[in-house]
C-alpha cells in the first residue's frame, strides 16, 4: 500500500470512530496561563481528529477575547479575584465567595451532565477552585464512562510549599483516587513538579511526562518592519516591575537598540497602565505598547529577542519560535517562574535576570538587552527535543479512548 492509500485508510478509520467529546477545566483565578494551555490542547486534539469536539470551562474574564477553532467552544464560569491577604471575592456578582463557588460548582456539574464528555482534563488543581470539582469528579467515577486526567505544568512551586498546599486542599487524595492519569506538560529531566508530594507508587505509575507544548503561528498579522524585541509580562497582573525596568532602560540609554514592542497583557491596567503609556509616549517611537494581542505568536516570530517573566506559556513560545530570551521571574507568591528560569538557564535555553545575582537595576536590564544578540538560540541547546507535548497528548487520548466501552 502506497503512502497516499495508507493516509486515506487511516482517515476512513477515524471517520468510522464514534464522535469524541473532551472537556477541559481551567479554574483561572489569575492570569492567562490555564486558559491558554487548555486552548492549545483543545486545538491540537480537535485538529488531529475530525470526530472530536471540545469545551473549555474557564473562569477567565478575558476568555471572550480569544478566538476558538472549529469544534472548540468555552463556557465562562463566574470569575473570582484573589486579594492581597490571600482571600477571594467574586469579580462582579456581589455575592460571597461561598455562594459564588457553589454557583460555579453547579454550572460545572450541569455542563458535564449535558455534554457527557468521554474525557475530562483538569488543569493544575486536582479538586478545582475551593473544591468545586469534587462532587462532579466523584460522580464521574461512580458512573465509569468519563476518563479523567490531571494536567500539571512543568513546575508548580517549591516542594515544601506545594506539599503544604496540597495537604490543605485535599489535593493529594484527589490525585490518588479520582484520576485515571496524570500528565506533566514538561520533561522529567527538566523538573519534577510532584517532588515532595506523598504520592503512592500507583499514582506515580499513572504519570506521563509529555514534553512541552509546541506553539504555532495560527494567523498572519502585521508586525513592525524594523527590528524589535518583544517585551511581554504574560497576563500582566504582576508584571509592573519588569515593564518599568524595561522602560527605564530605554529612558536612560538613548542608543539602546533595537526598539521594543511592549504587550502589557489584559490585567495590567488602570493608573499603572496610564503611567506607563505616558512614559512610552516620551520615548518617541523607540518603544510601542499595546494592552492585549490575541495573536501574540506573530510578534514572537518577528522578534529579534524576548524579555519576559517566564510563565509556562511564554516559555513554550520562546522554545517553539526559537527566540533568544531574557527571563525576569517573579518570586512571589510562588517560586514557579524562578525555578523554571533557573533550570532553563542551566540547560542553556535562556538567560535569567536574577535579583540577588545580577541586581534588578536599570544597568542590568540595559546590559541584558544589549547582550541578547550574543546569546545562543534555544535550538542550539536542544530545544526541539523538548517540544513533543502535543503529539504525546494525542497519543495518550487515543490510548484512553480505546479502553472505553460504547457510550
Order of alpha helices (4+ residues) and beta strands (2+ residues): alpha-beta-alpha-beta-beta-beta-beta-alpha-beta-alpha-beta-alpha-alpha-beta-alpha-beta-beta-alpha-beta-alpha-beta-alpha-beta-alpha-beta-alpha-beta-alpha-alpha-alpha
